[in-house]
Amino acid sequence: MSTSQVSRRLSLIRSAVNNVLNQFGRPEPLSLVEWANENFYLSSESSYLEGRWETLPFQTAPLNAIGHEDIREVNFLKSARVGYSQMIRAAVGYFIEHKSRNQILYQPGDTQAAGFMKAHIETMIRDVPVVKALAPWIGKKHRDNTLEAKRFSNGKQLWVLGGTAARNYREKSVDAVYYDELAGFDHDIEKEGDPLTLGDKRIEGSVFPKSVRGSTPKVAGTCMITRAASTAECFFRFHLACPHCGREQHLKWGGKGAEFGFKWVDDDPTTVAYACEHCACLSGQQDMVEQQQTGRWICEKSGTWTRDGLAYFDKDDKRADTPESVAFHIWTAYSPFTTWQQIVKDWIKAQGDLSKLKTFVNTTLGEAWEETGDAIEPGSLFMRREHYRAEVPVDDCILTAAVDVQDDRLELQVEAWGAGEENWKISYERLYGDLSRSEIWDVLAKRLNQPFKTPSGVLVNIRLAAIDSGGHYTDEVYAFSRQQGARRVIPIKGHSVTGKPVADFPRQKNKKHVYLTMLGVDSAKEIITARLQIADPGEGYTHFPVSQQFDQTYFDHLTNERKVTTFEKGRRVIKWVAKGRQEPFDLSVYNLAAIRILQQHMGIKLDAIPHEQKTAQQAKSPERRKSNYWN
């Protein structure tokens, strides 16, 4: 055999050996960010911008922390529009293809789980070639391809399940568990425990266990993502250097009148800029975006910092141990998917509306909402009383009345309503007597039939009265309603269930021939509490007259009730607790119910109130007054 033949045979042998060895080899390990930048793709169904993924500076450390073998828990406290859903999709693909791990992803409910599987997971499998190569069943009906689970050709499995059923936390052993929108989960899963405890048991047998929790926060004190993040070994915020002085800070909201943070002129969002907390110099959005390239994630607890989520350093810039549990907070101001001008516009629109403010804090600032039920000071309401020009200070309005039934008295409050449910308290009084006898009910009827004078001299009448029927005198209340008119005096009963409408007016009378209306007391109290904090007259504002009826005691009782959050048998329960008498607050609830009934069921349109008030001359006719009181 010639030398050349021997050389060729040796070459063929080497090639064959290398092919065999390559089958047993593994590619060089990649970080999650490296893998995502090389392989991940933004699908049209789950992203505003379709195309190849490019990791943003603030996304690098959280992503690599998810992929880091030594980090067991990653908490992501975030606002909207920071790409969190895409980061989770990338992590799932990374663990399927590169790490070859079993995974389970929980959503708050079954509907959300099915939607996430369709819009985010199935499209990721379809559009990421290295993952698609492990899914021979893609596009086909197959036992390995269901709406709840996917089994891949490398033997690994992914579940996407709703977090409301205890059975979904059983009989599954995985390496990574994700909780998407953790703040929306039930606090107690069918009386078996909280979702984090139940879900994290699924990774106890893994060599490299991973628990990833992410969510927009909700209410402080009960928000699960906030509590989970607070217990992490390191709580990181993304710090940027000021373009002017070079000193670092994480972006803070501030507000128009703040010394630092976001500031703008008057109500002009186009003037928004960021004021450095160190030198007070102003920077625009593009200036701060450029600073993200050198930004650092700094731990509030220890000063530990990282840029890439792979290497961690102490305050002295010396290499530090990798923490086992980390938390990251990021909010919309860092995001290229919106503008600072839009953030300011959203803030301005939210003023005077508690629900919109709450949404802004949660979804834009990425922070838990601090309940402000205790913040209303009775003294501040007392000090803003006004001198009315007449009994009713406005001509175009609708009057309602509310009656609270106590064992020895009736409490009556009359209110006027204008456009946008702007509200004027008119009168408040107590009627003492024996409620089992007719005399006190005759007095109440006289009060409800009494007209009130406006600045122009027009007399207006109470259009609807809501009266409490939940006490010891239910039969007497029903009889009074029938006597005065079943659609003129409405018996009401409180219903303390979150989310119920303020007034659930029935289609038909009940067996007692009255329109017994259930009130969403919690909803009404939320609205009234928010409106008492509105500072400027207009939509939703509440006016009070300078009057002996509306003395300091009245305002003490108006603000005596506050909202508290407790846990009962592991479930979050929100209750309104009174520190003393609170009849003025209850009467405000009843009046709100009355005006809602008028608007929703009796044709009243506050933004276009017809001039139906009677003139003083018309009101002198007893016959006319009697027939028109409730028209």
Summary of the structure (lengths in Angstrom):
residues: 631
radius of gyration: 32.4
end to end distance: 118.7
largest distance: 133.6
contacts: 2019
relative contact order: 0.09
helix: 35%
strand: 24%
